[in-house]
Amino acid sequence: MKLHYGLNELKDIDWLAVLQIALPFMLVGFILILIALVDLYRHRKERTNVVLWTIVILFFNTIGPILYFTIGRKGAKIL
């Protein structure tokens, strides 16, 4: 069993098979980010810490939008 692989072995990987597995996960993550950002900026007058939530959504790819929908939407200002 070979424990160390070099850069030369990258050409032996079937990238199409890897892409078929990874693409749906990447697509779901992108859609979550997009929906969270649209919701955040559509209701930015009622939300607190809009810039902070934007950073969390963008830099914590899948967890950021989930945190926004579970925690961030509860932090609305009361008029």
Protein Blocks (a to p, Z undefined) as FASTA:
>chain_A
ZZbdcfklmmmpcfklmmmmmmmmmmmmmmmmmmmmmmmmmmmmmpghkllmmmmmmmmm
mlmmmmmmmmmmmmpccZZ
